[in-house]
Amino acid sequence: MEILEAYDLTGTVWSAANLTGHDPKTVKRYVAARDGGRNPYEREPRPKMIDAFLEKVEEWVEQSKATIRADVVHEKLVKMGYRGSARSTRRAVNAAKTAWKTGKRRTYRPWCRRTSERAPPRTDERAPFLMRWGW
């Protein structure tokens, strides 16, 4: 039985906790989240130290066309006052590069769209040679 279902059935935090096998504080937190309009089964994103510097990271990725390395970005951020770890910087740079590359992907199209539009067979002097070798 789910926590909110048990609470709706019993109407008390303690009884719902006994039915579900959870702590009463957990049931109370889930009910408060639901009453506040949030989804109690999803975690809210926590703020990260690099959030204040993300615009600069994205700018550097754009300028370098996604070729800048994360260690270079981390050195620049440290000079700007960033106190986070190099691993957090690598994650942010990877996300920025992925987002940049997603918008810059090449669209691959076939050379001929339909079989009726294929190029006619060769008629030049090399045609017999190419046909003999299967080209």
C-alpha positions as CSV (number, residue, x, y, z in Angstrom):
1,M,0.0,0.0,0.0
2,E,1.3,3.5,-0.9
3,I,1.8,6.2,1.7
4,L,-0.8,8.6,0.5
5,E,-3.3,5.9,-0.2
6,A,-2.9,4.7,3.4
7,Y,-3.2,8.2,4.8
8,D,-6.4,8.8,2.8
9,L,-7.8,5.5,4.1
10,T,-7.0,6.1,7.8
11,G,-6.8,9.9,8.1
12,T,-4.0,9.8,10.6
13,V,-0.2,9.9,10.1
14,W,0.5,7.2,12.7
15,S,-2.0,4.7,11.3
16,A,-0.8,5.2,7.8
17,A,2.8,4.7,8.9
18,N,1.9,1.4,10.6
19,L,0.1,0.2,7.4
20,T,2.9,1.1,5.1
21,G,5.9,0.3,7.3
22,H,7.3,3.8,7.0
23,D,8.2,6.2,9.7
24,P,5.5,8.7,10.7
25,K,7.7,11.6,9.9
26,T,8.0,10.3,6.3
27,V,4.2,10.0,6.0
28,K,3.9,13.5,7.4
29,R,6.4,14.9,4.9
30,Y,4.6,13.2,1.9
31,V,1.2,14.5,3.0
32,A,2.6,18.0,3.5
33,A,4.2,17.9,0.0
34,R,0.9,16.8,-1.5
35,D,-1.0,19.5,0.3
36,G,1.5,22.1,-0.8
37,G,0.9,21.1,-4.5
38,R,4.2,19.3,-5.0
39,N,4.8,15.7,-6.1
40,P,6.1,13.9,-3.1
41,Y,7.6,11.1,-5.2
42,E,9.9,13.5,-7.1
43,R,12.9,15.2,-5.6
44,E,13.3,18.9,-6.1
45,P,16.6,19.9,-7.8
46,R,19.1,21.3,-5.4
47,P,21.1,24.4,-6.2
48,K,24.7,23.8,-7.4
49,M,27.8,25.9,-6.8
50,I,28.3,26.1,-10.6
51,D,24.9,27.5,-11.3
52,A,26.2,31.1,-11.0
53,F,28.9,30.4,-13.6
54,L,26.8,28.4,-16.1
55,E,26.3,31.3,-18.5
56,K,30.1,31.8,-18.7
57,V,30.7,28.1,-19.3
58,E,28.1,28.1,-22.1
59,E,29.7,31.2,-23.6
60,W,33.1,29.5,-23.7
61,V,31.7,26.4,-25.2
62,E,30.0,28.4,-27.9
63,Q,33.1,30.4,-28.7
64,S,35.3,27.3,-28.9
65,K,32.7,25.4,-30.9
66,A,32.6,22.7,-28.1
67,T,36.4,22.1,-28.3
68,I,37.4,23.7,-25.0
69,R,38.5,21.2,-22.3
70,A,37.0,21.0,-18.9
71,D,40.3,21.5,-17.0
72,V,40.8,24.8,-18.9
73,V,37.3,25.9,-18.0
74,H,37.9,24.9,-14.3
75,E,41.1,27.0,-14.2
76,K,39.3,30.0,-15.6
77,L,36.4,29.6,-13.1
78,V,38.8,29.3,-10.2
79,K,40.3,32.6,-11.2
80,M,36.8,34.1,-11.2
81,G,36.1,32.9,-7.7
82,Y,34.5,29.4,-8.2
83,R,35.1,27.1,-5.2
84,G,33.6,23.9,-6.6
85,S,35.3,20.7,-7.6
86,A,36.8,19.9,-10.9
87,R,34.4,17.0,-11.3
88,S,31.4,19.4,-11.0
89,T,33.0,21.5,-13.7
90,R,33.5,18.5,-16.0
91,R,29.8,17.6,-15.6
92,A,28.7,21.2,-16.4
93,V,31.1,21.4,-19.4
94,N,29.9,18.0,-20.7
95,A,26.2,19.1,-20.4
96,A,27.0,22.4,-22.2
97,K,28.9,20.6,-25.0
98,T,26.1,18.1,-25.4
99,A,23.5,20.9,-25.7
100,W,25.6,22.8,-28.2
101,K,26.2,19.7,-30.3
102,T,22.6,18.8,-30.3
103,G,21.7,22.0,-32.1
104,K,24.6,21.7,-34.6
105,R,24.1,18.2,-35.9
106,R,24.3,17.6,-39.6
107,T,21.3,16.2,-41.3
108,Y,22.2,13.3,-43.5
109,R,20.2,12.9,-46.6
110,P,20.5,10.2,-49.3
111,W,22.2,11.2,-52.5
112,C,19.1,10.2,-54.5
113,R,15.7,10.5,-52.9
114,R,13.9,8.0,-55.1
115,T,15.0,5.2,-57.3
116,S,13.6,7.0,-60.3
117,E,16.0,9.9,-59.8
118,R,19.2,7.8,-59.9
119,A,22.0,8.9,-62.1
120,P,22.0,7.4,-65.6
121,P,24.7,4.8,-66.4
122,R,28.1,6.0,-67.5
123,T,28.7,6.4,-71.2
124,D,32.3,7.6,-71.2
125,E,35.3,5.7,-72.3
126,R,35.9,4.2,-68.8
127,A,32.4,2.5,-68.6
128,P,33.5,-0.9,-70.1
129,F,36.5,-1.0,-67.7
130,L,34.3,-0.1,-64.6
131,M,31.6,-2.6,-65.6
132,R,34.2,-5.4,-66.1
133,W,35.5,-4.9,-62.5
134,G,32.0,-4.6,-61.0
135,W,32.0,-0.8,-60.4
